[in-house]
Each structure stands twice: as C-alpha cells, then as structure tokens.
Amino acid sequence: MRQRYLLSLLCAIAMLYYALPQLPFFSGNEAAQLFAVTWFLFALVVIGGNLSAILFQKERKQATVHKEVTMKNKGRLRSYH
C-alpha cells in the first residue's frame, strides 16, 4: 500500500513540475488565472494527501491492532462474568 502512495506522490510532483511553467498565472484572462490557481491548489492537496498517507500509515495499523486486541479482551471479560 505504501508503494502506491509513493508512486502517486511522485506522479503528482512530476505533473506539477511539468505544468507549473505552462500555467497562465499572470495572463490577462481572469478565467485562465482562476484555472491555474485552482489546478495548483488541487495539485498541492493531492501531494499533501499522499504525503500524509505515507507518514501516518504505520500509526493507523497500530491503532487498528490495539482496538482489535481491546475488543477481544472485553469479550473475554464478559464471558467470565
């Protein structure tokens, strides 16, 4: 799963690297400027989402395992009462 996030992150960075010089940030057309800013912000959201998934993936697994162990222990405690 981590490899998929890394591949997505690298693709998003490559797309941003390629598209950034071609986006019309300072053109006279306001619609083109709005598109450029929106595309750039969406690219940053994609990069941030993939980066957070890579960084916090291990903690999510540990939290899930801890929750499953806790639920098993509660079931055992109830069966002994």
PyMOL Python script that loads the backbone (N, CA, C, O; Angstrom):
from pymol import cmd

cmd.read_pdbstr("""\
ATOM      1  N   MET A   1       0.819  -1.183   0.000  1.00  0.00           N
ATOM      2  CA  MET A   1       0.000   0.000   0.000  1.00  0.00           C
ATOM      3  C   MET A   1       0.869   1.254   0.000  1.00  0.00           C
ATOM      4  O   MET A   1       0.540   2.255  -0.637  1.00  0.00           O
ATOM      5  N   ARG A   2       1.966   1.182   0.715  1.00  0.00           N
ATOM      6  CA  ARG A   2       2.844   2.334   0.806  1.00  0.00           C
ATOM      7  C   ARG A   2       3.475   2.661  -0.552  1.00  0.00           C
ATOM      8  O   ARG A   2       3.735   3.824  -0.860  1.00  0.00           O
ATOM      9  N   GLN A   3       3.714   1.630  -1.352  1.00  0.00           N
ATOM     10  CA  GLN A   3       4.305   1.841  -2.667  1.00  0.00           C
ATOM     11  C   GLN A   3       3.342   2.590  -3.586  1.00  0.00           C
ATOM     12  O   GLN A   3       3.763   3.399  -4.413  1.00  0.00           O
ATOM     13  N   ARG A   4       2.053   2.316  -3.433  1.00  0.00           N
ATOM     14  CA  ARG A   4       1.057   3.015  -4.245  1.00  0.00           C
ATOM     15  C   ARG A   4       1.035   4.506  -3.902  1.00  0.00           C
ATOM     16  O   ARG A   4       0.961   5.354  -4.792  1.00  0.00           O
ATOM     17  N   TYR A   5       1.100   4.816  -2.611  1.00  0.00           N
ATOM     18  CA  TYR A   5       1.122   6.217  -2.203  1.00  0.00           C
ATOM     19  C   TYR A   5       2.388   6.915  -2.699  1.00  0.00           C
ATOM     20  O   TYR A   5       2.344   8.067  -3.130  1.00  0.00           O
ATOM     21  N   LEU A   6       3.495   6.215  -2.634  1.00  0.00           N
ATOM     22  CA  LEU A   6       4.752   6.790  -3.105  1.00  0.00           C
ATOM     23  C   LEU A   6       4.708   7.032  -4.610  1.00  0.00           C
ATOM     24  O   LEU A   6       5.171   8.070  -5.083  1.00  0.00           O
ATOM     25  N   LEU A   7       4.159   6.088  -5.363  1.00  0.00           N
ATOM     26  CA  LEU A   7       4.039   6.253  -6.810  1.00  0.00           C
ATOM     27  C   LEU A   7       3.107   7.413  -7.141  1.00  0.00           C
ATOM     28  O   LEU A   7       3.404   8.203  -8.037  1.00  0.00           O
ATOM     29  N   SER A   8       1.997   7.528  -6.441  1.00  0.00           N
ATOM     30  CA  SER A   8       1.065   8.634  -6.663  1.00  0.00           C
ATOM     31  C   SER A   8       1.710   9.975  -6.326  1.00  0.00           C
ATOM     32  O   SER A   8       1.509  10.965  -7.030  1.00  0.00           O
ATOM     33  N   LEU A   9       2.479   9.997  -5.254  1.00  0.00           N
ATOM     34  CA  LEU A   9       3.169  11.226  -4.864  1.00  0.00           C
ATOM     35  C   LEU A   9       4.181  11.645  -5.922  1.00  0.00           C
ATOM     36  O   LEU A   9       4.249  12.817  -6.291  1.00  0.00           O
ATOM     37  N   LEU A  10       4.959  10.698  -6.407  1.00  0.00           N
ATOM     38  CA  LEU A  10       5.948  11.018  -7.435  1.00  0.00           C
ATOM     39  C   LEU A  10       5.293  11.465  -8.737  1.00  0.00           C
ATOM     40  O   LEU A  10       5.796  12.373  -9.399  1.00  0.00           O
ATOM     41  N   CYS A  11       4.184  10.846  -9.110  1.00  0.00           N
ATOM     42  CA  CYS A  11       3.462  11.266 -10.319  1.00  0.00           C
ATOM     43  C   CYS A  11       2.903  12.680 -10.168  1.00  0.00           C
ATOM     44  O   CYS A  11       2.972  13.482 -11.100  1.00  0.00           O
ATOM     45  N   ALA A  12       2.355  12.980  -9.003  1.00  0.00           N
ATOM     46  CA  ALA A  12       1.803  14.318  -8.772  1.00  0.00           C
ATOM     47  C   ALA A  12       2.903  15.374  -8.797  1.00  0.00           C
ATOM     48  O   ALA A  12       2.704  16.463  -9.336  1.00  0.00           O
ATOM     49  N   ILE A  13       4.055  15.062  -8.223  1.00  0.00           N
ATOM     50  CA  ILE A  13       5.171  16.017  -8.247  1.00  0.00           C
ATOM     51  C   ILE A  13       5.669  16.205  -9.667  1.00  0.00           C
ATOM     52  O   ILE A  13       5.983  17.325 -10.068  1.00  0.00           O
ATOM     53  N   ALA A  14       5.746  15.120 -10.438  1.00  0.00           N
ATOM     54  CA  ALA A  14       6.189  15.225 -11.829  1.00  0.00           C
ATOM     55  C   ALA A  14       5.212  16.061 -12.654  1.00  0.00           C
ATOM     56  O   ALA A  14       5.628  16.886 -13.467  1.00  0.00           O
ATOM     57  N   MET A  15       3.903  15.843 -12.441  1.00  0.00           N
ATOM     58  CA  MET A  15       2.906  16.643 -13.159  1.00  0.00           C
ATOM     59  C   MET A  15       3.012  18.117 -12.792  1.00  0.00           C
ATOM     60  O   MET A  15       2.911  18.985 -13.658  1.00  0.00           O
ATOM     61  N   LEU A  16       3.215  18.398 -11.518  1.00  0.00           N
ATOM     62  CA  LEU A  16       3.360  19.776 -11.074  1.00  0.00           C
ATOM     63  C   LEU A  16       4.614  20.415 -11.661  1.00  0.00           C
ATOM     64  O   LEU A  16       4.590  21.573 -12.079  1.00  0.00           O
ATOM     65  N   TYR A  17       5.708  19.657 -11.692  1.00  0.00           N
ATOM     66  CA  TYR A  17       6.967  20.156 -12.254  1.00  0.00           C
ATOM     67  C   TYR A  17       6.813  20.479 -13.740  1.00  0.00           C
ATOM     68  O   TYR A  17       7.341  21.480 -14.223  1.00  0.00           O
ATOM     69  N   TYR A  18       6.089  19.629 -14.455  1.00  0.00           N
ATOM     70  CA  TYR A  18       5.895  19.838 -15.882  1.00  0.00           C
ATOM     71  C   TYR A  18       4.910  20.977 -16.160  1.00  0.00           C
ATOM     72  O   TYR A  18       5.132  21.770 -17.075  1.00  0.00           O
ATOM     73  N   ALA A  19       3.836  21.068 -15.392  1.00  0.00           N
ATOM     74  CA  ALA A  19       2.763  22.011 -15.679  1.00  0.00           C
ATOM     75  C   ALA A  19       3.005  23.412 -15.128  1.00  0.00           C
ATOM     76  O   ALA A  19       2.466  24.381 -15.662  1.00  0.00           O
ATOM     77  N   LEU A  20       3.790  23.537 -14.092  1.00  0.00           N
ATOM     78  CA  LEU A  20       3.952  24.846 -13.441  1.00  0.00           C
ATOM     79  C   LEU A  20       4.440  25.941 -14.394  1.00  0.00           C
ATOM     80  O   LEU A  20       3.881  27.037 -14.363  1.00  0.00           O
ATOM     81  N   PRO A  21       5.446  25.709 -15.233  1.00  0.00           N
ATOM     82  CA  PRO A  21       5.857  26.776 -16.150  1.00  0.00           C
ATOM     83  C   PRO A  21       4.818  27.092 -17.228  1.00  0.00           C
ATOM     84  O   PRO A  21       4.843  28.176 -17.810  1.00  0.00           O
ATOM     85  N   GLN A  22       3.911  26.158 -17.496  1.00  0.00           N
ATOM     86  CA  GLN A  22       2.945  26.363 -18.571  1.00  0.00           C
ATOM     87  C   GLN A  22       1.616  26.936 -18.096  1.00  0.00           C
ATOM     88  O   GLN A  22       0.800  27.345 -18.922  1.00  0.00           O
ATOM     89  N   LEU A  23       1.380  26.976 -16.805  1.00  0.00           N
ATOM     90  CA  LEU A  23       0.124  27.519 -16.295  1.00  0.00           C
ATOM     91  C   LEU A  23       0.125  29.040 -16.396  1.00  0.00           C
ATOM     92  O   LEU A  23       1.119  29.682 -16.057  1.00  0.00           O
ATOM     93  N   PRO A  24      -0.979  29.621 -16.859  1.00  0.00           N
ATOM     94  CA  PRO A  24      -1.032  31.077 -17.072  1.00  0.00           C
ATOM     95  C   PRO A  24      -1.418  31.848 -15.802  1.00  0.00           C
ATOM     96  O   PRO A  24      -2.542  32.336 -15.686  1.00  0.00           O
ATOM     97  N   PHE A  25      -0.497  31.953 -14.869  1.00  0.00           N
ATOM     98  CA  PHE A  25      -0.792  32.664 -13.625  1.00  0.00           C
ATOM     99  C   PHE A  25      -0.935  34.169 -13.840  1.00  0.00           C
ATOM    100  O   PHE A  25      -1.756  34.811 -13.185  1.00  0.00           O
ATOM    101  N   PHE A  26      -0.151  34.734 -14.744  1.00  0.00           N
ATOM    102  CA  PHE A  26      -0.119  36.187 -14.910  1.00  0.00           C
ATOM    103  C   PHE A  26      -0.621  36.628 -16.281  1.00  0.00           C
ATOM    104  O   PHE A  26      -0.160  37.637 -16.815  1.00  0.00           O
ATOM    105  N   SER A  27      -1.555  35.885 -16.848  1.00  0.00           N
ATOM    106  CA  SER A  27      -2.115  36.292 -18.136  1.00  0.00           C
ATOM    107  C   SER A  27      -3.230  37.311 -17.905  1.00  0.00           C
ATOM    108  O   SER A  27      -3.658  37.526 -16.771  1.00  0.00           O
ATOM    109  N   GLY A  28      -3.685  37.919 -18.959  1.00  0.00           N
ATOM    110  CA  GLY A  28      -4.739  38.920 -18.845  1.00  0.00           C
ATOM    111  C   GLY A  28      -6.123  38.310 -18.665  1.00  0.00           C
ATOM    112  O   GLY A  28      -7.041  38.991 -18.210  1.00  0.00           O
ATOM    113  N   ASN A  29      -6.283  37.055 -19.009  1.00  0.00           N
ATOM    114  CA  ASN A  29      -7.576  36.396 -18.922  1.00  0.00           C
ATOM    115  C   ASN A  29      -7.815  35.911 -17.488  1.00  0.00           C
ATOM    116  O   ASN A  29      -7.033  35.127 -16.949  1.00  0.00           O
ATOM    117  N   GLU A  30      -8.902  36.386 -16.882  1.00  0.00           N
ATOM    118  CA  GLU A  30      -9.185  36.024 -15.490  1.00  0.00           C
ATOM    119  C   GLU A  30      -9.595  34.560 -15.346  1.00  0.00           C
ATOM    120  O   GLU A  30      -9.299  33.937 -14.327  1.00  0.00           O
ATOM    121  N   ALA A  31     -10.268  34.009 -16.342  1.00  0.00           N
ATOM    122  CA  ALA A  31     -10.677  32.608 -16.286  1.00  0.00           C
ATOM    123  C   ALA A  31      -9.443  31.703 -16.318  1.00  0.00           C
ATOM    124  O   ALA A  31      -9.396  30.687 -15.625  1.00  0.00           O
ATOM    125  N   ALA A  32      -8.464  32.067 -17.111  1.00  0.00           N
ATOM    126  CA  ALA A  32      -7.235  31.279 -17.196  1.00  0.00           C
ATOM    127  C   ALA A  32      -6.456  31.357 -15.881  1.00  0.00           C
ATOM    128  O   ALA A  32      -5.885  30.362 -15.433  1.00  0.00           O
ATOM    129  N   GLN A  33      -6.434  32.528 -15.273  1.00  0.00           N
ATOM    130  CA  GLN A  33      -5.771  32.673 -13.979  1.00  0.00           C
ATOM    131  C   GLN A  33      -6.468  31.846 -12.909  1.00  0.00           C
ATOM    132  O   GLN A  33      -5.810  31.201 -12.093  1.00  0.00           O
ATOM    133  N   LEU A  34      -7.797  31.862 -12.909  1.00  0.00           N
ATOM    134  CA  LEU A  34      -8.562  31.085 -11.947  1.00  0.00           C
ATOM    135  C   LEU A  34      -8.312  29.589 -12.133  1.00  0.00           C
ATOM    136  O   LEU A  34      -8.165  28.854 -11.157  1.00  0.00           O
ATOM    137  N   PHE A  35      -8.265  29.144 -13.383  1.00  0.00           N
ATOM    138  CA  PHE A  35      -7.972  27.748 -13.653  1.00  0.00           C
ATOM    139  C   PHE A  35      -6.577  27.385 -13.152  1.00  0.00           C
ATOM    140  O   PHE A  35      -6.401  26.330 -12.542  1.00  0.00           O
ATOM    141  N   ALA A  36      -5.589  28.233 -13.396  1.00  0.00           N
ATOM    142  CA  ALA A  36      -4.213  27.949 -12.989  1.00  0.00           C
ATOM    143  C   ALA A  36      -4.100  27.850 -11.471  1.00  0.00           C
ATOM    144  O   ALA A  36      -3.447  26.944 -10.951  1.00  0.00           O
ATOM    145  N   VAL A  37      -4.724  28.767 -10.772  1.00  0.00           N
ATOM    146  CA  VAL A  37      -4.666  28.751  -9.308  1.00  0.00           C
ATOM    147  C   VAL A  37      -5.395  27.529  -8.758  1.00  0.00           C
ATOM    148  O   VAL A  37      -4.905  26.876  -7.837  1.00  0.00           O
ATOM    149  N   THR A  38      -6.558  27.218  -9.315  1.00  0.00           N
ATOM    150  CA  THR A  38      -7.323  26.054  -8.856  1.00  0.00           C
ATOM    151  C   THR A  38      -6.557  24.764  -9.114  1.00  0.00           C
ATOM    152  O   THR A  38      -6.507  23.894  -8.244  1.00  0.00           O
ATOM    153  N   TRP A  39      -5.963  24.628 -10.289  1.00  0.00           N
ATOM    154  CA  TRP A  39      -5.191  23.424 -10.620  1.00  0.00           C
ATOM    155  C   TRP A  39      -4.004  23.279  -9.671  1.00  0.00           C
ATOM    156  O   TRP A  39      -3.711  22.180  -9.200  1.00  0.00           O
ATOM    157  N   PHE A  40      -3.331  24.378  -9.395  1.00  0.00           N
ATOM    158  CA  PHE A  40      -2.190  24.354  -8.489  1.00  0.00           C
ATOM    159  C   PHE A  40      -2.611  23.941  -7.074  1.00  0.00           C
ATOM    160  O   PHE A  40      -1.928  23.144  -6.430  1.00  0.00           O
ATOM    161  N   LEU A  41      -3.726  24.480  -6.596  1.00  0.00           N
ATOM    162  CA  LEU A  41      -4.205  24.126  -5.255  1.00  0.00           C
ATOM    163  C   LEU A  41      -4.624  22.661  -5.173  1.00  0.00           C
ATOM    164  O   LEU A  41      -4.339  21.992  -4.180  1.00  0.00           O
ATOM    165  N   PHE A  42      -5.296  22.157  -6.206  1.00  0.00           N
ATOM    166  CA  PHE A  42      -5.655  20.732  -6.218  1.00  0.00           C
ATOM    167  C   PHE A  42      -4.413  19.853  -6.247  1.00  0.00           C
ATOM    168  O   PHE A  42      -4.381  18.803  -5.604  1.00  0.00           O
ATOM    169  N   ALA A  43      -3.395  20.269  -6.982  1.00  0.00           N
ATOM    170  CA  ALA A  43      -2.146  19.503  -7.018  1.00  0.00           C
ATOM    171  C   ALA A  43      -1.501  19.476  -5.631  1.00  0.00           C
ATOM    172  O   ALA A  43      -0.976  18.442  -5.217  1.00  0.00           O
ATOM    173  N   LEU A  44      -1.533  20.581  -4.923  1.00  0.00           N
ATOM    174  CA  LEU A  44      -0.982  20.618  -3.565  1.00  0.00           C
ATOM    175  C   LEU A  44      -1.788  19.737  -2.611  1.00  0.00           C
ATOM    176  O   LEU A  44      -1.216  19.100  -1.725  1.00  0.00           O
ATOM    177  N   VAL A  45      -3.098  19.695  -2.782  1.00  0.00           N
ATOM    178  CA  VAL A  45      -3.933  18.827  -1.940  1.00  0.00           C
ATOM    179  C   VAL A  45      -3.603  17.362  -2.200  1.00  0.00           C
ATOM    180  O   VAL A  45      -3.522  16.571  -1.261  1.00  0.00           O
ATOM    181  N   VAL A  46      -3.412  16.993  -3.465  1.00  0.00           N
ATOM    182  CA  VAL A  46      -3.065  15.612  -3.804  1.00  0.00           C
ATOM    183  C   VAL A  46      -1.707  15.248  -3.211  1.00  0.00           C
ATOM    184  O   VAL A  46      -1.548  14.166  -2.645  1.00  0.00           O
ATOM    185  N   ILE A  47      -0.737  16.135  -3.337  1.00  0.00           N
ATOM    186  CA  ILE A  47       0.595  15.880  -2.782  1.00  0.00           C
ATOM    187  C   ILE A  47       0.528  15.771  -1.263  1.00  0.00           C
ATOM    188  O   ILE A  47       1.133  14.874  -0.677  1.00  0.00           O
ATOM    189  N   GLY A  48      -0.201  16.674  -0.628  1.00  0.00           N
ATOM    190  CA  GLY A  48      -0.338  16.627   0.831  1.00  0.00           C
ATOM    191  C   GLY A  48      -1.055  15.375   1.317  1.00  0.00           C
ATOM    192  O   GLY A  48      -0.675  14.800   2.337  1.00  0.00           O
ATOM    193  N   GLY A  49      -2.082  14.951   0.601  1.00  0.00           N
ATOM    194  CA  GLY A  49      -2.803  13.749   0.988  1.00  0.00           C
ATOM    195  C   GLY A  49      -1.943  12.505   0.881  1.00  0.00           C
ATOM    196  O   GLY A  49      -1.961  11.656   1.772  1.00  0.00           O
ATOM    197  N   ASN A  50      -1.196  12.392  -0.196  1.00  0.00           N
ATOM    198  CA  ASN A  50      -0.321  11.231  -0.350  1.00  0.00           C
ATOM    199  C   ASN A  50       0.819  11.253   0.664  1.00  0.00           C
ATOM    200  O   ASN A  50       1.215  10.210   1.186  1.00  0.00           O
ATOM    201  N   LEU A  51       1.336  12.431   0.937  1.00  0.00           N
ATOM    202  CA  LEU A  51       2.410  12.540   1.914  1.00  0.00           C
ATOM    203  C   LEU A  51       1.922  12.166   3.313  1.00  0.00           C
ATOM    204  O   LEU A  51       2.619  11.466   4.048  1.00  0.00           O
ATOM    205  N   SER A  52       0.741  12.627   3.678  1.00  0.00           N
ATOM    206  CA  SER A  52       0.213  12.270   5.000  1.00  0.00           C
ATOM    207  C   SER A  52      -0.111  10.779   5.084  1.00  0.00           C
ATOM    208  O   SER A  52       0.051  10.171   6.142  1.00  0.00           O
ATOM    209  N   ALA A  53      -0.563  10.189   3.985  1.00  0.00           N
ATOM    210  CA  ALA A  53      -0.839   8.749   3.990  1.00  0.00           C
ATOM    211  C   ALA A  53       0.449   7.953   4.174  1.00  0.00           C
ATOM    212  O   ALA A  53       0.456   6.929   4.856  1.00  0.00           O
ATOM    213  N   ILE A  54       1.527   8.418   3.574  1.00  0.00           N
ATOM    214  CA  ILE A  54       2.811   7.732   3.735  1.00  0.00           C
ATOM    215  C   ILE A  54       3.323   7.885   5.159  1.00  0.00           C
ATOM    216  O   ILE A  54       3.808   6.919   5.749  1.00  0.00           O
ATOM    217  N   LEU A  55       3.223   9.081   5.711  1.00  0.00           N
ATOM    218  CA  LEU A  55       3.798   9.343   7.027  1.00  0.00           C
ATOM    219  C   LEU A  55       3.007   8.702   8.162  1.00  0.00           C
ATOM    220  O   LEU A  55       3.600   8.264   9.148  1.00  0.00           O
ATOM    221  N   PHE A  56       1.689   8.638   8.046  1.00  0.00           N
ATOM    222  CA  PHE A  56       0.868   8.181   9.154  1.00  0.00           C
ATOM    223  C   PHE A  56       0.286   6.793   8.938  1.00  0.00           C
ATOM    224  O   PHE A  56      -0.594   6.383   9.696  1.00  0.00           O
ATOM    225  N   GLN A  57       0.737   6.065   7.949  1.00  0.00           N
ATOM    226  CA  GLN A  57       0.205   4.744   7.675  1.00  0.00           C
ATOM    227  C   GLN A  57       0.536   3.764   8.795  1.00  0.00           C
ATOM    228  O   GLN A  57      -0.311   2.945   9.152  1.00  0.00           O
ATOM    229  N   LYS A  58       1.713   3.820   9.346  1.00  0.00           N
ATOM    230  CA  LYS A  58       2.124   2.887  10.389  1.00  0.00           C
ATOM    231  C   LYS A  58       1.294   3.092  11.654  1.00  0.00           C
ATOM    232  O   LYS A  58       0.921   2.120  12.310  1.00  0.00           O
ATOM    233  N   GLU A  59       1.008   4.325  11.998  1.00  0.00           N
ATOM    234  CA  GLU A  59       0.231   4.608  13.198  1.00  0.00           C
ATOM    235  C   GLU A  59      -1.194   4.098  13.065  1.00  0.00           C
ATOM    236  O   GLU A  59      -1.778   3.649  14.052  1.00  0.00           O
ATOM    237  N   ARG A  60      -1.763   4.157  11.879  1.00  0.00           N
ATOM    238  CA  ARG A  60      -3.118   3.655  11.683  1.00  0.00           C
ATOM    239  C   ARG A  60      -3.169   2.155  11.898  1.00  0.00           C
ATOM    240  O   ARG A  60      -4.114   1.651  12.505  1.00  0.00           O
ATOM    241  N   LYS A  61      -2.172   1.434  11.414  1.00  0.00           N
ATOM    242  CA  LYS A  61      -2.152  -0.011  11.598  1.00  0.00           C
ATOM    243  C   LYS A  61      -2.056  -0.357  13.079  1.00  0.00           C
ATOM    244  O   LYS A  61      -2.753  -1.258  13.545  1.00  0.00           O
ATOM    245  N   GLN A  62      -1.207   0.340  13.822  1.00  0.00           N
ATOM    246  CA  GLN A  62      -1.054   0.063  15.240  1.00  0.00           C
ATOM    247  C   GLN A  62      -2.347   0.370  15.991  1.00  0.00           C
ATOM    248  O   GLN A  62      -2.716  -0.378  16.896  1.00  0.00           O
ATOM    249  N   ALA A  63      -3.031   1.431  15.645  1.00  0.00           N
ATOM    250  CA  ALA A  63      -4.276   1.783  16.310  1.00  0.00           C
ATOM    251  C   ALA A  63      -5.342   0.734  16.034  1.00  0.00           C
ATOM    252  O   ALA A  63      -6.123   0.402  16.925  1.00  0.00           O
ATOM    253  N   THR A  64      -5.388   0.208  14.821  1.00  0.00           N
ATOM    254  CA  THR A  64      -6.358  -0.824  14.482  1.00  0.00           C
ATOM    255  C   THR A  64      -6.075  -2.106  15.250  1.00  0.00           C
ATOM    256  O   THR A  64      -6.999  -2.736  15.765  1.00  0.00           O
ATOM    257  N   VAL A  65      -4.824  -2.495  15.331  1.00  0.00           N
ATOM    258  CA  VAL A  65      -4.446  -3.705  16.063  1.00  0.00           C
ATOM    259  C   VAL A  65      -4.789  -3.541  17.536  1.00  0.00           C
ATOM    260  O   VAL A  65      -5.317  -4.467  18.151  1.00  0.00           O
ATOM    261  N   HIS A  66      -4.498  -2.383  18.109  1.00  0.00           N
ATOM    262  CA  HIS A  66      -4.799  -2.130  19.524  1.00  0.00           C
ATOM    263  C   HIS A  66      -6.302  -2.207  19.771  1.00  0.00           C
ATOM    264  O   HIS A  66      -6.732  -2.736  20.796  1.00  0.00           O
ATOM    265  N   LYS A  67      -7.091  -1.693  18.860  1.00  0.00           N
ATOM    266  CA  LYS A  67      -8.536  -1.720  19.021  1.00  0.00           C
ATOM    267  C   LYS A  67      -9.057  -3.156  18.961  1.00  0.00           C
ATOM    268  O   LYS A  67      -9.937  -3.530  19.737  1.00  0.00           O
ATOM    269  N   GLU A  68      -8.515  -3.965  18.038  1.00  0.00           N
ATOM    270  CA  GLU A  68      -8.944  -5.357  17.939  1.00  0.00           C
ATOM    271  C   GLU A  68      -8.590  -6.138  19.198  1.00  0.00           C
ATOM    272  O   GLU A  68      -9.390  -6.950  19.664  1.00  0.00           O
ATOM    273  N   VAL A  69      -7.405  -5.906  19.755  1.00  0.00           N
ATOM    274  CA  VAL A  69      -6.993  -6.605  20.974  1.00  0.00           C
ATOM    275  C   VAL A  69      -7.885  -6.192  22.129  1.00  0.00           C
ATOM    276  O   VAL A  69      -8.278  -7.033  22.936  1.00  0.00           O
ATOM    277  N   THR A  70      -8.210  -4.910  22.220  1.00  0.00           N
ATOM    278  CA  THR A  70      -9.067  -4.421  23.292  1.00  0.00           C
ATOM    279  C   THR A  70     -10.462  -5.045  23.194  1.00  0.00           C
ATOM    280  O   THR A  70     -11.045  -5.440  24.204  1.00  0.00           O
ATOM    281  N   MET A  71     -10.990  -5.131  21.969  1.00  0.00           N
ATOM    282  CA  MET A  71     -12.310  -5.723  21.791  1.00  0.00           C
ATOM    283  C   MET A  71     -12.299  -7.210  22.152  1.00  0.00           C
ATOM    284  O   MET A  71     -13.274  -7.705  22.718  1.00  0.00           O
ATOM    285  N   LYS A  72     -11.224  -7.930  21.838  1.00  0.00           N
ATOM    286  CA  LYS A  72     -11.137  -9.336  22.194  1.00  0.00           C
ATOM    287  C   LYS A  72     -11.099  -9.503  23.713  1.00  0.00           C
ATOM    288  O   LYS A  72     -11.744 -10.399  24.257  1.00  0.00           O
ATOM    289  N   ASN A  73     -10.347  -8.646  24.391  1.00  0.00           N
ATOM    290  CA  ASN A  73     -10.251  -8.728  25.850  1.00  0.00           C
ATOM    291  C   ASN A  73     -11.594  -8.421  26.510  1.00  0.00           C
ATOM    292  O   ASN A  73     -11.953  -9.056  27.503  1.00  0.00           O
ATOM    293  N   LYS A  74     -12.326  -7.473  25.981  1.00  0.00           N
ATOM    294  CA  LYS A  74     -13.634  -7.150  26.547  1.00  0.00           C
ATOM    295  C   LYS A  74     -14.583  -8.329  26.400  1.00  0.00           C
ATOM    296  O   LYS A  74     -15.358  -8.627  27.310  1.00  0.00           O
ATOM    297  N   GLY A  75     -14.522  -8.995  25.258  1.00  0.00           N
ATOM    298  CA  GLY A  75     -15.378 -10.162  25.048  1.00  0.00           C
ATOM    299  C   GLY A  75     -15.038 -11.265  26.024  1.00  0.00           C
ATOM    300  O   GLY A  75     -15.937 -11.936  26.529  1.00  0.00           O
ATOM    301  N   ARG A  76     -13.792 -11.464  26.297  1.00  0.00           N
ATOM    302  CA  ARG A  76     -13.375 -12.500  27.233  1.00  0.00           C
ATOM    303  C   ARG A  76     -13.797 -12.148  28.649  1.00  0.00           C
ATOM    304  O   ARG A  76     -14.232 -13.024  29.397  1.00  0.00           O
ATOM    305  N   LEU A  77     -13.678 -10.883  29.030  1.00  0.00           N
ATOM    306  CA  LEU A  77     -14.082 -10.483  30.365  1.00  0.00           C
ATOM    307  C   LEU A  77     -15.575 -10.696  30.565  1.00  0.00           C
ATOM    308  O   LEU A  77     -16.002 -11.115  31.641  1.00  0.00           O
ATOM    309  N   ARG A  78     -16.352 -10.419  29.567  1.00  0.00           N
ATOM    310  CA  ARG A  78     -17.798 -10.571  29.697  1.00  0.00           C
ATOM    311  C   ARG A  78     -18.194 -12.046  29.772  1.00  0.00           C
ATOM    312  O   ARG A  78     -19.172 -12.390  30.437  1.00  0.00           O
ATOM    313  N   SER A  79     -17.458 -12.902  29.109  1.00  0.00           N
ATOM    314  CA  SER A  79     -17.825 -14.322  29.120  1.00  0.00           C
ATOM    315  C   SER A  79     -17.500 -14.976  30.470  1.00  0.00           C
ATOM    316  O   SER A  79     -18.079 -16.012  30.799  1.00  0.00           O
ATOM    317  N   TYR A  80     -16.599 -14.400  31.245  1.00  0.00           N
ATOM    318  CA  TYR A  80     -16.251 -14.974  32.535  1.00  0.00           C
ATOM    319  C   TYR A  80     -17.193 -14.516  33.642  1.00  0.00           C
ATOM    320  O   TYR A  80     -17.219 -15.137  34.705  1.00  0.00           O
ATOM    321  N   HIS A  81     -17.957 -13.467  33.436  1.00  0.00           N
ATOM    322  CA  HIS A  81     -18.836 -12.962  34.495  1.00  0.00           C
ATOM    323  C   HIS A  81     -20.048 -13.780  34.641  1.00  0.00           C
ATOM    324  O   HIS A  81     -20.890 -13.489  35.489  1.00  0.00           O
TER     325      HIS A  81
END
""", "prot")
cmd.dss("prot")
cmd.show_as("cartoon", "prot")
cmd.util.cbc("prot")
cmd.orient("prot")
